Amino acid sequence: MKKIISIVALIVLCSCSGISLLSGSDPSDLYTEKFLTFINAVKEDYKKGQSEIALKKLQGYQTETLLPTEKALRRNLIGVINFGEKNYEQAIYNFGLALSSSRLDKNLTAQIHLNLASSHYKMGYLDRAFSTLSITDFRSLDIQEAKKFHKLNYSIANELEKPSSAMRSLIWFLSSIDSLSALKSEPMYEKLMGSFFQLEENQKRRLLQEFEDEPFLVVGYLGYLEAEKLYYKGKKDEAKDLLEWVDDRYNKFQEISLLVTNFKFRLDNFTKMNPHSIGVILPRSGDKVEFGKRALIGIDNGIRELNNKFEGKPPFEIFVKDSEGSGVVGAYRVKELVEKNYVSVIIGGLFSSEATKEYLEARKHGVFFISLSQIYLPKEEKNHLLLEIPGSVESLVDNLFSPKMLSHFGKKAAVIYPDSDRGRAYVDEFWRKAKIHDVKVTGVKTYDKSKTDHRETIQKLLGLKYKREREEELAIMEDIHALEKNHSMRRIQNLKPIIDFDWVFVPAFPNEALQLIPSFTYYDAFNLNIIGGPSWRSTSMSKESHKLGSLYFVGDDFSIKDNTFINKFIDRYKVRPRLIEIRAYDAFKVISSVLSETSPGTRDELEMLIRNKENLSGITGKWTLNDGVWIKTMVPLKLRRGKIEDVILQNNEDPKSTL
């Protein structure tokens, strides 16, 4: 039998909640004041850990004059205590007796059914547990009790290989969530996606129809995803019908409405496309022009190599537009390239400030956008028509939370992030992944990029900022230091830093990192696992690394060892390729991997081609489509004394999976 984490181990049995009566009932009809006083006293004993005393009181209580619901509540409590003592047979016996007189209290009856099912599950009687849950009126439970019910039902249905029932439980469990970001942060979200798309089309259709009168965001989102899937399978009429159904029933959710609106726009506006036309948007004027010139060299090299590879076929043509260093202008250039030049792909976003607006416009038109910088949008606003050459925020954080990384570095983490769109994008994704992977985040601190002294930020992270909270410890340490013989040593602080994390993630650019990191040693926090991002592969970090100890960062899984590429580039342009030139060139390597097999004639054919790709490759790495976004394969690297080394991850323990 397949082993799954025991849900029941997480369930606090539903016996100590308040009493919920049938609508219109008088409390005195079901429970007397004397009995309720007695029950509350028993519950207090139970909460204090005095199970034996509580059980004796319940067993010794005179039952001749008790009302039916009082008898049921007493038996339920006896069953709960036996369950806690792992006397499951006695628990089942008492829950059974409780059900014989609980009919008038719907909430109590539902609780008893859930407790009885939990006991059967503990004893391995899966069929009995499932049957008991199937007759439980979970709508009579409060929100938290209902969540326990659906978790248990999902677990049992999964083990009994009842996929439709498991899916219903997942939907009900997530039914109270009203935003996509919150939905995707739920550990159960990944199970929802996996379970839903394993169903047959007719099963999915029946499931959606079953919930059509329930105002759940999760149902609307599943309907939207299924409409997309049908469309890309070529079932366009079915897709449009389902999209209309979603729009009609779930338009009160702004995010669902926006998804539907954008998809309809694309369906209605798939303009003429030339698969051999490629758009390029770069700053060719203004204060960023020098960076644009460097990127254009990489673009020129890329188009030459692409046409050489497909020699004998119609040549690819590039149309270059000036963004003027502005995202607004760049977005307008996207529209021009689509409507006038019929481009199939757009390469742009040399700077993140331009990239976001350019991508959002490209997304409206269903154009594949290859960004030369990161885009700081929430994950749910990205899709398969966006590929970030440097590796997205999601790519980096996905690597941080891989099982091997967590096993090597540990499952307690802290974050120090800049107060900016970039920083907030990283910390939001960090929180989402931490919740999914059961990682304890012990500290989250932000810093002002405009400042150069970040000691206060580090003080807060290390528990040194607010000394009043540690007054007793401070007094002891001051007495110890007063007795030290060597008084010539300058002491920064008396308190020891509190290092309650295994590693700290610092998504800072090199110039910011060089101001932040020394503050750790300033406050006697040595030999920490500090992890940064790809930008730490920089000359400035290398030059200063001998002062900073060992640093880690997540970067591209590549090193250009093929001298052919380097030599050709130098022969052609008389300069050695640097990061901007390499990334611009790599955009064409990605295009080549998309078009290596076929030449699509329409935008929807190109989109289907991209969605059906298992991965895309370039010289700086490989991208895999995961949950609708392209995740770049990245690796942990170590920066020590000016040298970059691979990190050999040690499997210290198997990270605990979460349900």
N, C-alpha and C positions, 0 to 999 in steps of 0.2 A: 504494500500500500504506500502511495506517495506520501512522503513526510512534508508537512507544512508547519510553519510556526504556529503553535497552539494559540488560537484566538482566546480560548477560554481562560488561558493563563493571564490574559490582560483584562478579563471581565470582572468587575466587582458586581456580584450578583444583586439583582434588583429587589432587595428586600427592605432597605433602610430608607427608601424615598418616602415622600409624603403620600397620603392616601388620596386617591382620586375617585370620586363617586360618579355613578350614573347621572346623566343630565336630569335635573329636576328632583333628585333625591335629597332628602333631609339627612344630614350626617347622623342624627340620633336614630335614624331608621336602620343604619348599618353598623355603627360603632358607638358604644357608650363612652362617656367621659372617663369613667373609672377604668375601662379596659385600655383606652388610649394612654392614660397616665402610666399604667403598668407596662405597656409596650415600649413607651419612651424610656422608661427606667431600664428595661432589658437591653434596649439598643445601646444605651450608655455603657452598660457592662461589657457588651460585645465590642464596642469601639475601643474600650480600654484594654482589650485583649483577654478579658475574663470570660472566655467562651464556656467553660465548664459551669460557672455560676449562672450565666445567662440561660444555658440549656436546662439546668435543674429548675430554675424559676418557671420556665415555659412548661416543662413536663409536669411540674407540681401544681400548676394552676387549675382550679376547679372549672370544668368545661360545661357542666350541666345547664347553666343559665346563659351561656354564650350565644350570641346571635350567629347565624350562618357565616357571615363574612368575617366575624371575629375568629371563629374556629379556623377559617381558611388562612387568615393572617398569622395566627399562632402556628399552624402546621408549616406554613411557608418559612417562618423564621427558624423553626426547628430544622427544616431541610437545609437552609442556608448555613447554619452552624455546622451541621454534619458534612456539608460540602467542603467547608473550610478546613475541616479535620480529615478530609479525604475519605470519609465514610460514604462513598457514593451510593451504595445500595440503600442505606438508611435515608439518604437525601431523596432518592427517587421515590421511596415508599411514602415519605412525608409530603412531597410535592404532589403525588397522586391523590392522597387524602385531602390536601388543600383544594385541589380542583373540584372536588365533589361538592363544595359549598361556597365557592368564590363567585358564582355566576353574576351576582348583582353588582359587583365592582369590576368594571371592565379593565381598568388599569392593573389591578391586583391579579386578575386572571391572566393577562398578557405577561406580567412579570413571572408568574408561576410557570407558565409554559416555557418561557425563555430559560428559567432556572432548570427546569426538567430536561430541556434539550441539551443544556450545558453539561448536565450530569451524565446523560447518555453518551455525549461526545467524549467525555473524560474516560468512560469505560470502553470506548471503541465501538459503541453501537451506532454507527453512522446512519444507518437506515432509520432507526427509531428517532434519532435526533432530528433528521431531516423531516420525517413525518410530523413530529411535534411542532417544528417551526412552521410547517406548511399550514397548520390550523391556528397559528398564533395571530392575533389581531395586533400587528405591530403599530398600527395607527393610534392605538390606545396608550402607547408608551410615550414618555417624554422624549425630547430630541436626543439626549445622550444615550438613553436606554435603547432607542430605535437604532442608533448607530452601532451599538453592541450587537443587536439582533442581526443587522445586515452584514456585519463583519463575520459573525459566526455562520450565518447562512451561506455567505460567499465561500468560506473555507470548506464547509461540508459539501456544497454543490460542486466545488472544484475537485474534491477527492472522489466524489461519486460520478464525476464526468458528466455533469448536467450543465452545459455551457450557458444555455438560455437563462436558467435560474440564477447562475452565478452573475451573469450580466445584469439581471434585474436588481440584485442586491448591490452591485457596484453603483448603479444609477441612483438607487434610493440613498445609498450612503453619501453620495456626492450631491444630492438634490438641493441642499441648502446653500450651496456656493453660488454667488452671483457675479463673479468676474473670472475671466479666462486666466489671469495671472494666478489667482488663488487656486483655481482648478488644477493648473499645471504644477503647482507647488505641492499638491497632495501626493503622498507616497502611493496612494491607490490609483493615481491617474495613469501611470504606466501600465498597470494591470488592466485598467479600463480599455486603453487603446489596443493592447494585445488581445484581450478577449473579444472585443467588438469586431475586429477585422479578421478574426478566425472564423466568425460565423458565416454561413452561406448568405447570399443576397436576400433570399426569401425570409430567412430568420431575422436578418437585420431589419427588413421592412416591417415584419410583424412586431418586432420589439419596439420600433419607433411609433407604430400605430397604437400600441398598447399604452404608451405614455403621452399620446397626443393631447390629452386634456390636462396634463400636469405641467404647470409653468416652470419647468426646470431648465436652467441654462445648459446643463450638461446634455440634455436631450437635443436641444437646438443645435449645439455644437457637433454632436455626433451626426445629426441629419445633414449639416453643412458638409462635413468631411466625406460622408457617403455620396453626396451630390457631386463633389469634386471627383471622387474615385470613379463614379459612373461616367462622368463626362470624359475623363481621360481613357476610359475603356471604349469610347466611341458610342456609348449609349446616351446621346445628347438629349433626346426627348425625355427620357426617364430622369435624367439629371435636372433638367429645367423644371419638371413637375415637382420633384423633391425640393428644389430650391424655393419654389413658390410656396410649398407647404411650410418650410422653415420660416420664410419671410412672413407668412400670414400668422403663425402661432407664436413666434419668439422675437418679434421685432421690438418688444419692450426692452430687450437687452441691447444696449447701444453697440456693444462689441459684435454681437451676432449680426445685427442690422448692417454694420459697416462691412463685415466680411461678405455678406450677401450682396450688398450694393456694389462693392469692388469687383466681385466675381461676375455679376450681371453686366457691369460695364465692359469687362474684358470679353464676355461672350458676344456682346452686341457690337464691339468695336475692334475686332480682329482685322486690322487694316492689312493692305497688301504688304508682303514681306519679301525681300530679296535675301536669301540665305547667305549670299556672298558679300553682303554689305555690312560693315562693322563700324559702329560709331565710337568716337573717342572724344571725351570732354576733359580738357586740361586747362590750368591757368596759363594763358599765353600773353597776358598783360597784367600789370599791377605788381605788387611787391612779392608775389610768389612765382614770378615768371621763370626764374632760374631753375626752380624745382620742376616746373612744367617742361622746360627744355630737356632736362635730364630724363624725365619720364618718356618724352617723345623719342629719345634715342632708343630706349628699350622697346617702344612701340614699333619703330622702324625696323629694328632687328627682328622682332616677332613676326611682322607681316611678311618679311623676306623669307624667313624660315618656313612659315606656314605655306606660302605659295610654292616653295621648293618641294615641300612634302607632297603636295597635291598637284604636282606638275602634270600637265596634260588635261586637267580639268579647268573649268572657268575660274579665273583668278579672283582672289578676295580683294576687295577694295575698302580702304578706310576713309572715313569722313571725319575730319578733326574740327572741333568747335572750341571756342574760347569761353571758359567759365568766368573769366575776369576775377577769379578768386572768390566768387560769390555763389552760395548755394541756390539763391533765388534765380540768378542768371543761368546756373547750371541746369536747374529743373526745366527752364524754358528751352534750353538747348536740347534736352532729352526729347521734348515734344516736337521740336523741329526735325530732329534726326528720324523720328518714327514716321512723321507725317510727310516729310519731303524726300527723305533718302531711303525709307523703308528698311531701316537697319534691323538685323536679327539679334544683334548683341551690342551692348554699350559698355565700354571700358571707361571708368571715371572715378570720381571720389578720391582724388589724390590726397585730399585732407578731409578729416572726418566732418569738419564744419560744412563742407560742400556735399559730402557723400550722402548724408541722410536725405536731404531734399531731392537730390538727383535720383536716388533709389525709389523714393515714394512716388515720383512721377513715372519712372520706368515701370513700377509695379502696376500702376493704373492701366498701362498699355500692354501688359503681358510680355514685356521685353526682358530678356536675360541680362542682368546687370552684374558686371564684375567690378568690384570695388577695390581700389588700391590702398584703402585704409579701412579701419574698423568702423562699423556703424553702431551707434549707441542707442538703439531702439530696443524695447522689450522683445523677448523672443517670439511672442505671439504675433508681432507685427512683421516678422520676417517670414520668408517662404523659400521654396526651392528655386525661385528665379533670382536669388541673390547668392553670390559667392564672394566672400571676403578673402582676398589673397593673403593678407598677413595672418589670417586665422581670427575668427570672431571671438567676442567675449565668451560666448557659449563654448567655443572650442577649448579655450584655455581653462575655463572652470571645469569643463567635462574631464579634462586631463587631471586636474587637481584632485577630483573626487573619484578617480578610477580605483578599483580595489587594490591594485598594487601600490599606488601612491599612499592610500590610507593605511595600508598594512606597514609600509616603510616609515612614514612620518607620524602616524597616529591619528586618532579620531577626536582630538580636542584642538580647535583652531581659533585664531583671532584674525582680525582684519584691520588694516589701517588704509583708508582710502581718501583720495582727494575730493573736496567739495565741488564737484563738477558733474556734468552729464555722464562723462566717462566713468568717474568714480561710482556714481549711483548705479550705472548699468552693471558694473562689476559686483557691487555689494548686493544688489537685488538678485542676480543670478547665483551668487555665493549662498545667500540665504535659502534660495529655492533648492539648490543641490544639497545643502547641509541637512535640510529637513527630510529629503528623500533618502539620504544615505545614513541617517541617524548620527550625524557628526555634531558634537557639542560645540557651539560657538561661545567662547568664554568672554570675548571682548570685541566690540566694533567701535573704532574711533575714526573720526574724520580730521583732516588737516586743511588749512588754508594754503592754496598753491602760491598765493602772492607773498607769503612770508618765507623767511629763510631759517628761522629758529623754530624747530618743532619739538623742543624739549617738553613743553607742557602736554602735548599729545602723547608722548612716550610715558611721561609721568602718570597720566591717567590710565594708560593700558597696564602699567606695572603696579598700580595700586599705591602710588607714592604722592598723589596730588592732594588727597583729602586725609591728612594725618590724624584728624580728630577721631576718625573711625578706628584708628589703630593706636590710641593713646597709651594703653597698657603696655603693648609691645614696644612702643617708642621709648617709654620710661625705662624699661629693662635694658634696651640697647644703649641708651645714653649712659646708664650706670656702668655698663661693661666697657664702653669706649672711654669713659672717664678714668678707668683703672689701667688703660693701656700705657705701657712705658714709653712707646714711641709717639710723641706728640707732634713731631715734625710733619707727619703725613697729612696732606689736605684731605678732609673727608667731605664728600659731596652731600651725602645724607646718611643718617643713622639707620634707618629702616632698610631691611632687605627687600628687593623687588619681589612682587608676587608673580611668579611665572606659572600660571595655571593653564597653559596651552602647550601643545606639542610643536606647533609651528604657527607662524604668522604670515599671512598673505599681504603683500604690499604692492598693489597695482599702480606703481608710481613710475613716471618717466625718469631716466637716469639722473638728470640734474636735481630732481626732487628726492630721489632715493639717496643720493650722496649727502643730502642735508638731513635726512631722517635717520639713516642707519647708525651713524656715530653716536646718536643720543642713547642707544641701548647700552653701549659700553660705558657711557658717561654715568649711567645709573646702575652700574655693576651687573648688568644683565649680559652675561657672556655666553658664547657658543650656542646661540639660538639658531633654529632652523627658519631662516628668513627666505621667502620665496617671492620672486617677482615675475614679470612678463617678458615677452620677446624683445622689448626695447633694451633690456639689460645686456644684450649682445652688442655692446657699444664700446667705442674707443675710450670714452670718458670713464666708464665703469671699469674697464680693464686696467687703466692707468692707476686708479685709486684702490683697486681690489686688494692690494697687499696690506692696506691699512684696515681693511674691513673683515678679515677672516674669510671663512667659506660662505659663499652666498649661492643660492639656488635660483633658477628661473626656468620657466616653461617656454620653450622655443620651437622653431621649425625643425622637423626631422630631416635635416639635409646638411650636406657639406658638398660644395662643388669640387669634386675630385677629378671630373672629366676636363682635362686641359683643353680639349677641342673647343668647347663652348667659350672658355676664357680667351683662347688664342684667336678664334674667329672674331670675337668681339673687339679685341685690341687691334687686330689687323684692319678691321672695318672702320673703327671710330677713333683709334689712336689713344684710347683711355681704357682703364680697367673698369669693369662694371661694378657699381656699388648697389646698395640696397634698392634704391628707387628704380634704377635701370633693370635690375633683376626681377622685381615685382611686376613691372610693366611688361617685360618680356614673358613672364610666367603666365600672364593673362592669355596669351596666344597659345601657350602649351595647353591650357585648360580648354580653349576653343577647339584646338586640334583633337583633344580626347573626346569632346562632344560629337564632333563631325567626322570622326575617323571611319564610321561605318556607313553613314547615309547622309543625304542632303535633304532636309525637310523643306517643304514648299510653303507651308503656312505656319502661323504662330502657334496654333494649337498642336500641330505636328512636332514643332520644335520643343514645346513645353512637355508633351508626352515623352519625347526622346530624353529630355533632361530628367524627368521624374523616374523613368525606367532605368537610369544609370545606377549601378551599384556604387560606383565611385568615380571621381574625376582626379586626374593626376597632373602635376607640374613638376618643375625642378626643385621647388621649395617644399614639396610635400604632397600628400594625398588627402582628398576630401570624401567623406562618406555622408550620404543623406540619412539623417536621423531625426525622427519626429518632425519632418517637414523643413528642416534647416540643414545646411551643409556644415558638417563638423570636420575641422582639419585635424589630421593626426599630428600631435605635438609630443614632445618628449621632455623629461626633466633633465636639466643640465646644471653643472656646477661651475662656478666662477671662482677661481682661487689663484692668487698671485699672477693675474693677467692671463691665465689660461682657461679655456673652456673645455670641460671634460664631461663625458657621459656619466649619468648617475646609474649605478647598478642597484636596482630596487631589491631590497631584501623582504621576503615574506615572513614578517615576524609573527603574524597570526592571521587567521582568516577573518576579514571584516564581517561583522554580524549583518546579516541581511535583515531588512525590515519589511513588514507586511504593508 
